[in-house]
Amino acid sequence: MTTLKTLMDMRGRRALITGAGGGLGRVMAETLAELGADLVLVDRPECDMGALAQHLRDQWAIGTQIMPCDLESEEQRTCLIELVKSDGLGLNVLINNAAFVGTSDLQGWVAPFEQQTLDTWRRAMEVNLTAAFHLCQGLAPELRQAKGGNIINIASIYGELGPDWRLYEGTAMGNPAAYAASKGGLIQLTRWLATTLAPAIRVNSISPGGVFRNQPKEFFTRYEAKTPMRRMASEDDFRGVIAFVATDASQYLTGQNLMIDGGWQAW
């Protein structure tokens, strides 16, 4: 008899997570490590992931590798792909989680539409969409040969929905066009890949709603009022969905974009 425990057992499988040093990335790493997966942790060279890797090894006795990579660089992405392909350990899951989110003081990012620059547009597209395409393409041969091979793209509710500008009034926050367009492209890339790589590789995306990270009170109060669950998400809200989508528990799921948004888009 097939059991849920068997379906979610990731021992003997390896997952690569980009943006592993961030809040969602760490939760994904902890979740898959708990299920027994070995991990490749990818983030920018300046991100110190040593403590995270050691924590995962100590807590769940899994194998961890740290592979620094600036995903804005095609050369570094190519090196990352070759490293994964050449080490002989295979790859079962690719999670494209890293994203260019900019900062409020980055010129041409959080700015009126007419002042959003082509440079920041290109940078966002390179990290959020082109890098995901590149890694999917380069690592598809490894995933095709692996048991339960699958790709998870981390998109956003703003890949499906337009922004409500009333949320941002009185704050330094914003919602750049490049972020929304790149995430919308990532969702459509997910669907395209799902039909192209099937049946060997499953491809799905997850679109988080707003995650609480000490945003201004004016913002999160308005956000919560617009959400049926009456709160913003926390990183822990994504443990279950990652465990489901990455494992054989979802072995007939492909080409889907899962909106984990507290019901944001339901009304």
Protein Blocks (a to p, Z undefined) as FASTA:
>chain_A
ZZfklmmpcghiacddehklmmklmmmmmmmmmnopacdddddfklccklmmmmmmmmno
pacddddddfkbmklmmmmmmmmmmnonopfbdcdfbccebjfklghiagcfklpcfklm
mmmmmmmmmmmmmmmmmmmmmmmmpghiacdddddfklmbccdfklmgoiabdcdfklmm
mmmmmmmmmmmmmmmmpmkbccdddddddddehiafklmmmmmmmpmnlpacdfklmmmm
mmmmmmmklmmgghiacddehhmmmZZ
